[in-house]
């Protein structure tokens, strides 16, 4: 990515903007480990992330939007890791892989749940399922099935994380597949 006449290329600009957005979101999650989400200020976020106040407001209207952005970014990693793999042919392996992935983000999810923001994860799961459905779902009735599945997966993740992740990803996959 080269610069021409002192102008940054669009790809480089997008890459730098992603770094700023990720830094803001990660800072919020770090702050949520030590204080309530409602008590976190934008000033604390920008200090922790090292970005300008204008960068925060150029990218996000409010703190929840930064959290939603980050959850969606994590869902993109999940999709890249699992969606196109052969795991989707083996339900047990897919669920085991999913639960292992969830476990890797356990601290983020604990912060999210402890802050009363679990609906952001549920929304991201349902959006992911709608976008990933093959064939594409256009029928409203079929969407109910998809949302019920999303709700089931969300509830399992929520209970597993808030109950201390006592079971292994393999045990959770076995329970779901029964």
C-alpha positions, 0 to 999 in steps of 0.5 A: 500500500503506497502513498501517492502525493502524500495521500494515504491509500484507501486500504491503509486508511481502512486498516488504521481505522480498524486498529483504532476501533479495535483499540477502543473496544478492547479498552472498554473490555479492559475497563469492564474488568475493574468497573461497571460498564455504566460508570465507564466514561468516554474520557477513560476509554480514550485515555486507555486506548490512546486515541483522540476523542474525535476518533471515538465519536467518528467511529461510534455514537456510544459505548454499546456501539463499540462493543457491538462492533467488536462482537461482530469482528469476533463473529467474522473470525469465527466465520473464517475459522469454521464456516467454510471448514469441513466441520459443518458436515460433522455437527459434534465437531462443529459444536466442539469447535464453537465451544472451544472458540467461545472459551477463548473469548471467555473473559470478554463474554464474562465482562459482557454478561456481568455488564448486562449487555448479553443481548448484544451477543444474542443479536450478533449470533442471530445476525450471523445465522441469518447471513450464513444460512444456506440456502438464504432464508427469506421466509419469515416462518423459517426465521423463527426456527433460526432465531430459536436455534440462535437463542438456544446456542446463546442460552447454552453459552450464557449458562456455561460462561456464567456457571464458571465453564466447569465443563469442557468444550467436548462435554458441552458438545456431547450434551448438545448433540444428545 
